[in-house]
Amino acid sequence: MNDQGNGGIRIVAVLGTARPGNFTAKALALVIDEIKKHRDIAVQVIDPSTMELPFPGADEDSAQTRMLQETVAEATGVIFSTPEYHGSYSSVAKLVIENLGFPSVLAGKPVALLGVAAGQIGAIKALEHLRSVLSHIGAIVLPGPVSVAGVQSVFDDEGRCLDDQIEKRIRSVATNLIDYTRRNICPRVALEAMTRRGPPVRWVPPEREATETSE
Ligand SMILES: Cc1cc2nc3c(=O)[nH]c(=O)nc-3n(C[C@H](O)[C@H](O)[C@H](O)COP(=O)(O)O)c2cc1C
């Protein structure tokens, strides 16, 4: 896998819950599987259940916070996944956001959203609230968030998706972010690198080529 400096893409996928056996992780696993089809793209999952993120302002210099910020700062793009809890996105997703700094390392990063809910209206409210907060901190929240309703009947115990159309929609979170990144972020990164290094070859108009090369 290339790193970003060599033109590769790094995606960080945030799991927005720490509930044991959560369905958000099952949906996010499909997105990650879709990303892994691209050999030039590195993907890293942020799973808050494996971390000890401090409450906002409690320990701004914690090793976990620094590691999280470094990981996200190096990302070309971010996937944010959340369950719908009490008509909004999860407090765990908010805790991740709080630990990304103020100003946030998410500023200027493209972010694609995935939400899942037990209820029939899906994770619409969670996604709208999350979009609002991420936009506030300067992230470029991509259009086309994916909401999965009635998620308990969408996956089996092994995490297989039982509905092809829903699986396609969930996977589109990955392709949406990858397409945006390839079109908008990679050319910018390449251009910046070229500006630092100088163009690879000096262009000489054909009519001057003979003189210039003999000098
Ligand atoms: C604290 C809590 C609050 C919840 N509130 C809602 C809700 O407002 N609307 C809804 O559709 N489902 C709600 N649910 C159910 C979740 O949407 C359900 O657990 C679903 O599987 C997604 O969450 P998960 O990733 O934790 O599995 C709630 C679940 C929990 C644990």
The ligand as a Tripos MOL2 file, in Angstrom:
@<TRIPOS>MOLECULE
LIG
   31    33     1     0     0
SMALL
NO_CHARGES

@<TRIPOS>ATOM
      1 C1        -29.1750    4.0970   24.3100 C.3       1 LIG1
      2 C2        -29.9310    3.6570   23.0820 C.ar      1 LIG1
      3 C3        -30.8420    4.5290   22.5110 C.ar      1 LIG1
      4 C4        -31.5320    4.1580   21.3410 C.ar      1 LIG1
      5 N1        -32.3880    5.0550   20.7540 N.ar      1 LIG1
      6 C5        -32.9400    4.7310   19.5500 C.ar      1 LIG1
      7 C6        -33.7200    5.6920   18.8310 C.ar      1 LIG1
      8 O1        -33.9210    6.8080   19.2430 O.2       1 LIG1
      9 N2        -34.2320    5.3210   17.6330 N.ar      1 LIG1
     10 C7        -34.0390    4.0690   17.1100 C.ar      1 LIG1
     11 O2        -34.5150    3.7750   16.0220 O.2       1 LIG1
     12 N3        -33.3120    3.1510   17.7790 N.ar      1 LIG1
     13 C8        -32.7550    3.4510   18.9700 C.ar      1 LIG1
     14 N4        -31.9680    2.5410   19.6280 N.ar      1 LIG1
     15 C9        -31.7520    1.2340   19.0150 C.3       1 LIG1
     16 C10       -30.5280    1.2610   18.0880 C.3       1 LIG1
     17 O3        -30.8280    2.0090   16.9420 O.3       1 LIG1
     18 C11       -30.1950   -0.1800   17.7800 C.3       1 LIG1
     19 O4        -29.4640   -0.6990   18.8760 O.3       1 LIG1
     20 C12       -29.4720   -0.4040   16.4840 C.3       1 LIG1
     21 O5        -29.0840   -1.7550   16.4530 O.3       1 LIG1
     22 C13       -28.2620    0.4610   16.2000 C.3       1 LIG1
     23 O6        -27.4020    0.5190   17.2940 O.3       1 LIG1
     24 P1        -26.1640   -0.4830   17.5520 P.3       1 LIG1
     25 O7        -25.0800   -0.1380   16.5920 O.co2     1 LIG1
     26 O8        -25.7990   -0.2220   18.9680 O.co2     1 LIG1
     27 O9        -26.6650   -1.8830   17.3340 O.co2     1 LIG1
     28 C14       -31.3110    2.8770   20.7940 C.ar      1 LIG1
     29 C15       -30.4100    2.0040   21.4060 C.ar      1 LIG1
     30 C16       -29.7130    2.3900   22.5240 C.ar      1 LIG1
     31 C17       -28.7050    1.4460   23.1360 C.3       1 LIG1
@<TRIPOS>BOND
     1     1     2 1
     2     2     3 ar
     3     2    30 ar
     4     3     4 ar
     5     4     5 ar
     6     4    28 ar
     7     5     6 ar
     8     6     7 ar
     9     6    13 1
    10     7     8 2
    11     7     9 ar
    12     9    10 ar
    13    10    11 2
    14    10    12 ar
    15    12    13 ar
    16    13    14 ar
    17    14    15 1
    18    14    28 ar
    19    15    16 1
    20    16    17 1
    21    16    18 1
    22    18    19 1
    23    18    20 1
    24    20    21 1
    25    20    22 1
    26    22    23 1
    27    23    24 1
    28    24    25 2
    29    24    26 1
    30    24    27 1
    31    28    29 ar
    32    29    30 ar
    33    30    31 1
@<TRIPOS>SUBSTRUCTURE
     1 LIG1         1 GROUP 0 **** ****
